[in-house]
Amino acid sequence: MKYLLITLSLGFCSLYAQKATVSATQTGNRIDVTIGNSFFTSYHFPDNEKYPFFYPVNGPVSGGSVTSMRNGEYPHHSSLFFACDRVNGGNYWQEGLERGRIISIGARILEEKGERVVIADECIWKRPDAASPIIDRRKITVSAPSANSYQIDFDIEMEMLMDVTILKTNHSLFSARIDPDLTVKQGGVMINSEGLEGEKATFGAASPWIDCYGARKTGVEGIVIMQHPSNKWYPSPWFTRDYGFISPTPMFWPENDKETQLKKGEVVKLRYRVLLHAGDTKQAGIAAEFEKYKSE
């Protein structure tokens, strides 16, 4: 009887962990997200930033960020973000607000508490003395599938407000700068869906996902970015760096090797899933997680 009660108790605890309450609150130009009683992440969209971004993005094992923010090597890497360079003569990626900005004009919380929270935002791509080439609309869903995994889903629609030419660039679209603990340079692992590891093998390789994981004092944890098969340019080749950068980057490998052209009125739909997980790639079942994502 005692064994049965313990078993039931553990079962209830596991169920509770799987259904942790996620909540969001907005303070000025920031939306904070909490999972259970622990702070998870913030969506930042202030008036003086290059683009909106998430930071920190805390892992389920350490409670510390698995992403890095404006380190000394590349201060334009802002954790988890969506941006692009060389768009109709503008730069919507690197330092210098006068070169171009992605400006939030409508961030709001659609679902503020429950098994998930949903954030919506509308962002105009703008620079001085030039017409805006793009407006993007994004829906961001945050959930905690289990005690060992946190999830951020990005659904992004980019509408071309004019004919758009994006010259060949390695600075394009969805990206993550990884915390040093999880990088190859510091002894971590970067691996794609085909089992290729490290910058040399993964750079330029088209793959549905890449996972980065490493050992921290509290255990092993990681972050994976998945591209949904419905995406234009799927599966995009990846721009990777052993110092801790991953991005599915279609504009660095355009079909004509020079530029990507998009017509006025064209809407490009992109979906990405970010999983913060305990353990390594196999222990976290990343391949199976991607199969689930494919069907959604």
C-alpha atoms as a printed R data frame, in Angstrom:
    type eleno elety resid chain resno      x      y       z
1   ATOM     1    CA   MET     A     1  0.000  0.000   0.000
2   ATOM     2    CA   LYS     A     2  2.843  2.354   0.906
3   ATOM     3    CA   TYR     A     3  4.555  1.522  -2.417
4   ATOM     4    CA   LEU     A     4  1.306  2.210  -4.286
5   ATOM     5    CA   LEU     A     5  0.917  5.617  -2.620
6   ATOM     6    CA   ILE     A     6  4.500  6.541  -3.458
7   ATOM     7    CA   THR     A     7  3.982  5.460  -7.072
8   ATOM     8    CA   LEU     A     8  0.779  7.450  -7.366
9   ATOM     9    CA   SER     A     9  2.441 10.448  -5.767
10  ATOM    10    CA   LEU     A    10  5.302 10.328  -8.252
11  ATOM    11    CA   GLY     A    11  2.809  9.992 -11.074
12  ATOM    12    CA   PHE     A    12  0.902 13.059  -9.946
13  ATOM    13    CA   CYS     A    13  4.155 15.019  -9.580
14  ATOM    14    CA   SER     A    14  5.152 14.055 -13.107
15  ATOM    15    CA   LEU     A    15  1.748 15.073 -14.453
16  ATOM    16    CA   TYR     A    16  1.964 18.387 -12.616
17  ATOM    17    CA   ALA     A    17  5.430 19.031 -14.072
18  ATOM    18    CA   GLN     A    18  4.141 18.342 -17.563
19  ATOM    19    CA   LYS     A    19  1.331 20.846 -17.122
20  ATOM    20    CA   ALA     A    20  3.290 23.679 -15.532
21  ATOM    21    CA   THR     A    21  1.464 26.977 -15.796
22  ATOM    22    CA   VAL     A    22  2.992 29.466 -18.202
23  ATOM    23    CA   SER     A    23  2.241 33.160 -17.674
24  ATOM    24    CA   ALA     A    24  3.178 36.452 -19.315
25  ATOM    25    CA   THR     A    25  3.181 40.053 -18.112
26  ATOM    26    CA   GLN     A    26  3.993 43.213 -20.025
27  ATOM    27    CA   THR     A    27  6.059 46.003 -18.508
28  ATOM    28    CA   GLY     A    28  6.663 48.862 -20.914
29  ATOM    29    CA   ASN     A    29  8.464 47.549 -23.978
30  ATOM    30    CA   ARG     A    30  9.131 44.105 -22.523
31  ATOM    31    CA   ILE     A    31  7.056 40.960 -22.053
32  ATOM    32    CA   ASP     A    32  8.259 38.587 -19.310
33  ATOM    33    CA   VAL     A    33  7.367 34.898 -19.385
34  ATOM    34    CA   THR     A    34  7.328 32.643 -16.324
35  ATOM    35    CA   ILE     A    35  7.072 28.841 -16.234
36  ATOM    36    CA   GLY     A    36  5.722 27.576 -12.932
37  ATOM    37    CA   ASN     A    37  7.422 29.752 -10.337
38  ATOM    38    CA   SER     A    38 10.556 30.345 -12.417
39  ATOM    39    CA   PHE     A    39 11.332 33.211 -14.766
40  ATOM    40    CA   PHE     A    40 11.963 31.870 -18.280
41  ATOM    41    CA   THR     A    41 12.479 34.629 -20.842
42  ATOM    42    CA   SER     A    42 11.725 38.205 -21.920
43  ATOM    43    CA   TYR     A    43 10.659 39.509 -25.308
44  ATOM    44    CA   HIS     A    44 12.295 42.935 -25.727
45  ATOM    45    CA   PHE     A    45 11.022 45.546 -28.185
46  ATOM    46    CA   PRO     A    46 12.216 49.007 -27.013
47  ATOM    47    CA   ASP     A    47 12.378 52.039 -29.262
48  ATOM    48    CA   ASN     A    48 16.171 52.223 -29.211
49  ATOM    49    CA   GLU     A    49 16.967 48.662 -30.334
50  ATOM    50    CA   LYS     A    50 17.906 47.326 -33.761
51  ATOM    51    CA   TYR     A    51 15.171 44.674 -33.664
52  ATOM    52    CA   PRO     A    52 13.032 42.766 -31.126
53  ATOM    53    CA   PHE     A    53 14.725 39.815 -29.427
54  ATOM    54    CA   PHE     A    54 14.437 37.292 -26.597
55  ATOM    55    CA   TYR     A    55 16.874 37.397 -23.684
56  ATOM    56    CA   PRO     A    56 17.629 35.615 -21.462
57  ATOM    57    CA   VAL     A    57 16.368 32.228 -22.631
58  ATOM    58    CA   ASN     A    58 16.753 30.072 -19.541
59  ATOM    59    CA   GLY     A    59 17.286 26.331 -19.675
60  ATOM    60    CA   PRO     A    60 15.288 23.745 -17.697
61  ATOM    61    CA   VAL     A    61 18.356 22.286 -15.935
62  ATOM    62    CA   SER     A    62 20.490 25.268 -14.906
63  ATOM    63    CA   GLY     A    63 17.898 28.017 -14.863
64  ATOM    64    CA   GLY     A    64 20.538 30.127 -16.621
65  ATOM    65    CA   SER     A    65 20.450 31.422 -20.175
66  ATOM    66    CA   VAL     A    66 21.377 29.063 -23.004
67  ATOM    67    CA   THR     A    67 21.840 32.098 -25.240
68  ATOM    68    CA   SER     A    68 24.404 34.894 -25.148
69  ATOM    69    CA   MET     A    69 23.848 38.634 -25.423
70  ATOM    70    CA   ARG     A    70 26.203 41.053 -27.182
71  ATOM    71    CA   ASN     A    71 29.500 39.467 -26.325
72  ATOM    72    CA   GLY     A    72 32.814 41.062 -27.227
73  ATOM    73    CA   GLU     A    73 33.266 39.275 -30.560
74  ATOM    74    CA   TYR     A    74 30.006 40.232 -32.225
75  ATOM    75    CA   PRO     A    75 27.939 42.816 -30.331
76  ATOM    76    CA   HIS     A    76 25.175 42.686 -32.949
77  ATOM    77    CA   HIS     A    77 24.245 39.134 -31.875
78  ATOM    78    CA   SER     A    78 21.267 39.632 -29.569
79  ATOM    79    CA   SER     A    79 20.453 36.186 -28.192
80  ATOM    80    CA   LEU     A    80 17.429 34.862 -30.123
81  ATOM    81    CA   PHE     A    81 16.307 37.136 -32.964
82  ATOM    82    CA   PHE     A    82 14.963 37.595 -36.503
83  ATOM    83    CA   ALA     A    83 16.690 40.091 -38.806
84  ATOM    84    CA   CYS     A    84 18.389 40.545 -42.203
85  ATOM    85    CA   ASP     A    85 21.143 42.537 -43.907
86  ATOM    86    CA   ARG     A    86 21.410 43.966 -47.458
87  ATOM    87    CA   VAL     A    87 17.669 44.506 -47.983
88  ATOM    88    CA   ASN     A    88 17.101 47.133 -50.683
89  ATOM    89    CA   GLY     A    89 20.261 48.893 -49.555
90  ATOM    90    CA   GLY     A    90 19.422 48.743 -45.854
91  ATOM    91    CA   ASN     A    91 20.995 46.802 -43.004
92  ATOM    92    CA   TYR     A    92 18.437 45.364 -40.586
93  ATOM    93    CA   TRP     A    93 20.985 43.256 -38.674
94  ATOM    94    CA   GLN     A    94 24.202 45.010 -37.618
95  ATOM    95    CA   GLU     A    95 24.928 48.013 -35.432
96  ATOM    96    CA   GLY     A    96 23.760 51.473 -36.450
97  ATOM    97    CA   LEU     A    97 20.083 52.383 -36.169
98  ATOM    98    CA   GLU     A    98 20.432 54.768 -39.104
99  ATOM    99    CA   ARG     A    99 21.265 51.821 -41.377
100 ATOM   100    CA   GLY     A   100 17.880 50.224 -40.757
101 ATOM   101    CA   ARG     A   101 15.673 48.983 -37.925
102 ATOM   102    CA   ILE     A   102 12.925 46.448 -37.372
103 ATOM   103    CA   ILE     A   103 10.459 48.357 -35.215
104 ATOM   104    CA   SER     A   104  7.700 46.769 -33.153
105 ATOM   105    CA   ILE     A   105  4.425 48.619 -33.670
106 ATOM   106    CA   GLY     A   106  1.998 46.277 -31.992
107 ATOM   107    CA   ALA     A   107  3.423 43.818 -29.437
108 ATOM   108    CA   ARG     A   108  0.707 42.416 -27.190
109 ATOM   109    CA   ILE     A   109 -0.228 39.346 -25.172
110 ATOM   110    CA   LEU     A   110 -3.050 37.286 -26.702
111 ATOM   111    CA   GLU     A   111 -3.056 34.489 -24.104
112 ATOM   112    CA   GLU     A   112 -1.511 35.431 -20.775
113 ATOM   113    CA   LYS     A   113 -1.798 32.321 -18.595
114 ATOM   114    CA   GLY     A   114 -2.368 28.588 -18.867
115 ATOM   115    CA   GLU     A   115 -0.579 25.711 -20.562
116 ATOM   116    CA   ARG     A   116  0.819 28.272 -22.988
117 ATOM   117    CA   VAL     A   117  1.131 31.991 -23.564
118 ATOM   118    CA   VAL     A   118  0.791 33.656 -26.955
119 ATOM   119    CA   ILE     A   119  2.442 36.905 -27.974
120 ATOM   120    CA   ALA     A   120  1.609 38.766 -31.194
121 ATOM   121    CA   ASP     A   121  3.693 41.505 -32.767
122 ATOM   122    CA   GLU     A   122  3.769 43.539 -35.959
123 ATOM   123    CA   CYS     A   123  7.104 44.970 -37.058
124 ATOM   124    CA   ILE     A   124  7.915 47.517 -39.738
125 ATOM   125    CA   TRP     A   125 11.331 47.477 -41.429
126 ATOM   126    CA   LYS     A   126 12.386 51.101 -41.635
127 ATOM   127    CA   ARG     A   127 15.367 53.395 -42.254
128 ATOM   128    CA   PRO     A   128 15.703 57.164 -42.728
129 ATOM   129    CA   ASP     A   129 14.820 58.666 -46.100
130 ATOM   130    CA   ALA     A   130 13.691 55.363 -47.593
131 ATOM   131    CA   ALA     A   131 10.358 53.608 -48.000
132 ATOM   132    CA   SER     A   132  9.806 50.567 -45.804
133 ATOM   133    CA   PRO     A   133 10.433 47.379 -47.790
134 ATOM   134    CA   ILE     A   134  8.860 44.825 -45.438
135 ATOM   135    CA   ILE     A   135  6.348 44.466 -42.654
136 ATOM   136    CA   ASP     A   136  6.352 41.257 -40.643
137 ATOM   137    CA   ARG     A   137  3.686 39.816 -38.405
138 ATOM   138    CA   ARG     A   138  4.704 37.280 -35.811
139 ATOM   139    CA   LYS     A   139  2.895 34.991 -33.411
140 ATOM   140    CA   ILE     A   140  5.036 33.527 -30.655
141 ATOM   141    CA   THR     A   141  3.780 30.656 -28.506
142 ATOM   142    CA   VAL     A   142  5.590 29.622 -25.339
143 ATOM   143    CA   SER     A   143  4.886 26.345 -23.550
144 ATOM   144    CA   ALA     A   144  6.494 23.774 -21.260
145 ATOM   145    CA   PRO     A   145  5.852 20.281 -22.659
146 ATOM   146    CA   SER     A   146  7.595 18.731 -19.643
147 ATOM   147    CA   ALA     A   147  9.794 19.578 -16.690
148 ATOM   148    CA   ASN     A   148 12.780 18.860 -18.933
149 ATOM   149    CA   SER     A   149 11.801 20.933 -21.961
150 ATOM   150    CA   TYR     A   150 10.621 24.456 -22.700
151 ATOM   151    CA   GLN     A   151  9.335 25.433 -26.124
152 ATOM   152    CA   ILE     A   152  9.049 28.630 -28.171
153 ATOM   153    CA   ASP     A   153  7.182 28.494 -31.488
154 ATOM   154    CA   PHE     A   154  7.605 31.304 -34.007
155 ATOM   155    CA   ASP     A   155  5.101 31.837 -36.826
156 ATOM   156    CA   ILE     A   156  6.241 34.746 -38.994
157 ATOM   157    CA   GLU     A   157  4.701 36.320 -42.097
158 ATOM   158    CA   MET     A   158  6.854 38.739 -44.085
159 ATOM   159    CA   GLU     A   159  4.876 40.942 -46.480
160 ATOM   160    CA   MET     A   160  6.783 42.741 -49.237
161 ATOM   161    CA   LEU     A   161  5.664 46.375 -49.401
162 ATOM   162    CA   MET     A   162  7.605 46.834 -52.655
163 ATOM   163    CA   ASP     A   163  9.830 44.742 -54.869
164 ATOM   164    CA   VAL     A   164 12.610 43.545 -52.582
165 ATOM   165    CA   THR     A   165 16.150 42.531 -53.457
166 ATOM   166    CA   ILE     A   166 18.295 40.911 -50.780
167 ATOM   167    CA   LEU     A   167 21.900 40.678 -51.893
168 ATOM   168    CA   LYS     A   168 23.838 37.576 -50.923
169 ATOM   169    CA   THR     A   169 24.425 37.800 -47.184
170 ATOM   170    CA   ASN     A   170 25.307 35.539 -44.281
171 ATOM   171    CA   HIS     A   171 23.155 37.743 -42.027
172 ATOM   172    CA   SER     A   172 19.663 36.497 -42.734
173 ATOM   173    CA   LEU     A   173 16.554 35.645 -40.772
174 ATOM   174    CA   PHE     A   174 16.168 33.450 -37.684
175 ATOM   175    CA   SER     A   175 19.264 33.160 -35.493
176 ATOM   176    CA   ALA     A   176 20.606 32.247 -32.066
177 ATOM   177    CA   ARG     A   177 23.832 33.200 -30.345
178 ATOM   178    CA   ILE     A   178 24.654 30.344 -27.990
179 ATOM   179    CA   ASP     A   179 25.973 30.679 -24.442
180 ATOM   180    CA   PRO     A   180 29.683 29.741 -24.229
181 ATOM   181    CA   ASP     A   181 28.935 26.719 -21.994
182 ATOM   182    CA   LEU     A   182 27.183 24.996 -24.903
183 ATOM   183    CA   THR     A   183 29.615 25.851 -27.708
184 ATOM   184    CA   VAL     A   184 32.052 23.592 -29.507
185 ATOM   185    CA   LYS     A   185 34.784 26.071 -28.646
186 ATOM   186    CA   GLN     A   186 34.171 25.384 -24.937
187 ATOM   187    CA   GLY     A   187 33.701 21.615 -25.231
188 ATOM   188    CA   GLY     A   188 30.014 21.468 -26.189
189 ATOM   189    CA   VAL     A   189 28.427 19.732 -29.164
190 ATOM   190    CA   MET     A   190 26.737 21.168 -32.256
191 ATOM   191    CA   ILE     A   191 24.959 18.485 -34.270
192 ATOM   192    CA   ASN     A   192 22.431 18.478 -37.122
193 ATOM   193    CA   SER     A   193 19.697 16.017 -38.064
194 ATOM   194    CA   GLU     A   194 22.108 13.973 -40.204
195 ATOM   195    CA   GLY     A   195 24.502 13.521 -37.295
196 ATOM   196    CA   LEU     A   196 27.131 15.927 -38.657
197 ATOM   197    CA   GLU     A   197 28.982 17.782 -35.918
198 ATOM   198    CA   GLY     A   198 30.815 21.076 -35.616
199 ATOM   199    CA   GLU     A   199 31.176 24.082 -37.872
200 ATOM   200    CA   LYS     A   200 33.258 22.343 -40.528
201 ATOM   201    CA   ALA     A   201 30.629 19.672 -41.179
202 ATOM   202    CA   THR     A   202 27.427 21.673 -40.613
203 ATOM   203    CA   PHE     A   203 28.302 24.977 -42.329
204 ATOM   204    CA   GLY     A   204 26.314 25.235 -45.564
205 ATOM   205    CA   ALA     A   205 24.583 21.906 -45.011
206 ATOM   206    CA   ALA     A   206 20.817 21.885 -45.563
207 ATOM   207    CA   SER     A   207 19.220 20.270 -42.512
208 ATOM   208    CA   PRO     A   208 15.845 20.434 -40.736
209 ATOM   209    CA   TRP     A   209 17.422 21.184 -37.343
210 ATOM   210    CA   ILE     A   210 20.574 21.833 -35.365
211 ATOM   211    CA   ASP     A   211 21.062 21.146 -31.663
212 ATOM   212    CA   CYS     A   212 23.701 22.665 -29.374
213 ATOM   213    CA   TYR     A   213 24.280 21.169 -25.941
214 ATOM   214    CA   GLY     A   214 26.926 21.154 -23.258
215 ATOM   215    CA   ALA     A   215 27.696 20.343 -19.633
216 ATOM   216    CA   ARG     A   216 26.950 22.868 -16.934
217 ATOM   217    CA   LYS     A   217 27.483 22.502 -13.200
218 ATOM   218    CA   THR     A   218 23.883 21.371 -12.773
219 ATOM   219    CA   GLY     A   219 23.906 18.932 -15.707
220 ATOM   220    CA   VAL     A   220 23.711 18.779 -19.491
221 ATOM   221    CA   GLU     A   221 21.249 20.978 -21.358
222 ATOM   222    CA   GLY     A   222 20.847 22.380 -24.851
223 ATOM   223    CA   ILE     A   223 18.954 24.405 -27.406
224 ATOM   224    CA   VAL     A   224 17.712 23.237 -30.784
225 ATOM   225    CA   ILE     A   225 16.261 25.256 -33.671
226 ATOM   226    CA   MET     A   226 13.900 23.461 -36.056
227 ATOM   227    CA   GLN     A   227 12.699 24.653 -39.463
228 ATOM   228    CA   HIS     A   228  9.165 23.664 -40.390
229 ATOM   229    CA   PRO     A   229  8.856 21.818 -43.735
230 ATOM   230    CA   SER     A   230  6.236 24.334 -44.918
231 ATOM   231    CA   ASN     A   231  8.846 27.114 -44.948
232 ATOM   232    CA   LYS     A   232  9.973 28.758 -48.144
233 ATOM   233    CA   TRP     A   233 13.567 27.657 -48.843
234 ATOM   234    CA   TYR     A   234 13.178 24.548 -46.640
235 ATOM   235    CA   PRO     A   235 15.494 23.082 -45.621
236 ATOM   236    CA   SER     A   236 17.719 26.138 -45.599
237 ATOM   237    CA   PRO     A   237 21.468 25.641 -45.354
238 ATOM   238    CA   TRP     A   238 22.897 26.652 -42.008
239 ATOM   239    CA   PHE     A   239 25.407 29.323 -41.115
240 ATOM   240    CA   THR     A   240 27.223 27.892 -38.104
241 ATOM   241    CA   ARG     A   241 30.165 28.857 -35.942
242 ATOM   242    CA   ASP     A   242 31.972 26.821 -33.299
243 ATOM   243    CA   TYR     A   243 32.041 29.918 -31.085
244 ATOM   244    CA   GLY     A   244 28.285 29.601 -30.759
245 ATOM   245    CA   PHE     A   245 26.116 30.803 -33.625
246 ATOM   246    CA   ILE     A   246 23.436 28.928 -35.566
247 ATOM   247    CA   SER     A   247 21.085 30.243 -38.241
248 ATOM   248    CA   PRO     A   248 19.198 28.639 -41.143
249 ATOM   249    CA   THR     A   249 20.364 31.212 -43.689
250 ATOM   250    CA   PRO     A   250 18.780 31.024 -47.165
251 ATOM   251    CA   MET     A   251 20.150 34.373 -48.372
252 ATOM   252    CA   PHE     A   252 23.761 33.188 -48.225
253 ATOM   253    CA   TRP     A   253 23.014 30.470 -50.764
254 ATOM   254    CA   PRO     A   254 20.571 32.104 -53.230
255 ATOM   255    CA   GLU     A   255 19.647 30.207 -56.386
256 ATOM   256    CA   ASN     A   256 21.603 32.556 -58.668
257 ATOM   257    CA   ASP     A   257 24.455 32.955 -56.137
258 ATOM   258    CA   LYS     A   258 23.935 36.732 -56.170
259 ATOM   259    CA   GLU     A   259 20.601 37.782 -54.690
260 ATOM   260    CA   THR     A   260 17.115 36.855 -53.566
261 ATOM   261    CA   GLN     A   261 14.225 38.688 -55.237
262 ATOM   262    CA   LEU     A   262 10.719 38.991 -53.797
263 ATOM   263    CA   LYS     A   263  7.815 40.771 -55.467
264 ATOM   264    CA   LYS     A   264  5.627 43.512 -54.022
265 ATOM   265    CA   GLY     A   265  2.659 41.942 -52.243
266 ATOM   266    CA   GLU     A   266  4.384 38.583 -51.810
267 ATOM   267    CA   VAL     A   267  3.963 37.050 -48.351
268 ATOM   268    CA   VAL     A   268  6.645 34.694 -47.087
269 ATOM   269    CA   LYS     A   269  5.532 32.418 -44.254
270 ATOM   270    CA   LEU     A   270  8.173 31.007 -41.929
271 ATOM   271    CA   ARG     A   271  7.866 28.764 -38.898
272 ATOM   272    CA   TYR     A   272 10.528 27.827 -36.385
273 ATOM   273    CA   ARG     A   273 10.509 25.846 -33.158
274 ATOM   274    CA   VAL     A   274 13.052 26.397 -30.400
275 ATOM   275    CA   LEU     A   275 13.373 23.702 -27.730
276 ATOM   276    CA   LEU     A   276 15.362 24.140 -24.536
277 ATOM   277    CA   HIS     A   277 16.055 20.664 -23.253
278 ATOM   278    CA   ALA     A   278 17.762 18.597 -20.587
279 ATOM   279    CA   GLY     A   279 20.354 16.045 -21.680
280 ATOM   280    CA   ASP     A   280 22.011 15.514 -25.032
281 ATOM   281    CA   THR     A   281 20.326 15.195 -28.431
282 ATOM   282    CA   LYS     A   282 19.456 11.515 -28.046
283 ATOM   283    CA   GLN     A   283 18.355 11.787 -24.441
284 ATOM   284    CA   ALA     A   284 16.054 14.674 -25.368
285 ATOM   285    CA   GLY     A   285 14.601 12.715 -28.300
286 ATOM   286    CA   ILE     A   286 15.136 15.603 -30.722
287 ATOM   287    CA   ALA     A   287 14.601 13.508 -33.856
288 ATOM   288    CA   ALA     A   288 11.201 12.359 -32.546
289 ATOM   289    CA   GLU     A   289 10.358 15.917 -31.490
290 ATOM   290    CA   PHE     A   290 10.978 17.091 -35.039
291 ATOM   291    CA   GLU     A   291  8.703 14.368 -36.435
292 ATOM   292    CA   LYS     A   292  5.932 15.713 -34.189
293 ATOM   293    CA   TYR     A   293  6.626 19.260 -35.342
294 ATOM   294    CA   LYS     A   294  6.434 18.208 -39.000
295 ATOM   295    CA   SER     A   295  2.838 17.114 -38.568
296 ATOM   296    CA   GLU     A   296  1.681 20.343 -36.905
